[in-house]
């Protein structure tokens, strides 16, 4: 019998979480699940965007000062992608920990690794201090972040979906997605404030490090918030009754491999747009215009607020027209948007604002349902692990290399080719949804 199966506490944090919930023993509260999901996802995306912003405004100057700004940013984006490559490996390792020692141990170790890798970046030496070794250290820490993100899957999103009323599945599916714009709002506003209140020299010397310390503190809060829900007896029983337990990776691939592949490609449109309105435009503005990053970061924060509203609206729409219909419609809209998005981004201050706000509106509608359309195809006993693998591969194929590819295409062939990249994501989503529909019809 494993530790997880015996129900024995695996850490002092788990014991504290259980004591916190003793007053509510036996209760299963969907609202608590939703809060845990939002806190967990917001902390993960805050880490994500803190690193992404630093990849544009910090690392090219401090880690790659020996090349021009464009090349330094491309190198920085290459390291950025390593986390997405490492995520499936993290899922493999931490699924084994989950099966052997329980969900609490897995989450504790994964979020400790995430927090440690993130805060260690705050102490990263410059190229001037240790030479090219700075880039290698950054790459190792980025891989650590990616493995930790693969292990941080807690199953709460799947539990929330399985407990959703039949007529509100779209609403419940959008709740985990709120973490992305919320994390971006906080990260963008924090960087904008620091950049706007420090000299360039002070920012590059020490100011940029502060958001990484904040990320570590947020991870600690998020860890306890998630453990408070995921390891209590009533929720453990609910996980078991729904068969939401970690299954062997190879067995999951054998029985759900087709769904994993389709699920990885179904959200390509939203994931491509995700980076087209977050990381890539910041790099383009920083490299090819005279604007300071603080102003554009505040535009991103406002755009993220629009994204929050659009994600909520996606739940309402999905419950009326269906998640697959909404995903297909938004993919077609993103394809149309790709035709004039580059012109908007290059259209000065007004064009940038229109680009960002309209982009985040589309992103929220698409991203809000990106994880729910295919997950329901998994047999229940493989949904826990299958959903984790699907998420890993979707981020790898749809987002991992997006900033690098979009910037490379733009630098070589012009800004219009970034629209072509966005169009390819929309086509990928439409094809995946068509195949998924055919599979459902065949069954």
Secondary structure, DSSP 8 states (H G I E B T S, - for coil): --HHHHT---SHHHHHHHHHTGGGTT---HHHHHHHHHHHHHHHHHHHHHHHHHHHHTHHHHT-TTS-HHHHHHHHHHHHTHHHHHHHHHHHHHHHHHHHH-HHHHHHHHHHHHHHHHHHHTT---HHHHTTHHHHHHHHHHHHHHHHHHHT--SHHHHHHHTS-GGGHHHHHHHTTHHHHHHHHHHHHHHHHHHHHS-HHHHHHTGGGHHHHHHHHHHHHHHHHHHHHHTSHHHHHHHHHTT-----HHHHHHHHHHHHHHHHHHTHHHHHHHHHTTHHHHHHHHHHSS--HHHHHHHHHHHHHHHHHHHHHHHHHHHHH-HHHHHHHHHHHHHHHHHHHHHHHTSHHHHHHHHHHHHHHHHHHHHTTTTTTTGGGS-HHHHHHHHHHHHHHHHIIIIITHHHHHHHHHHHH-THHHHHHHHHHHHHHHHHHHHHHHHHHH-
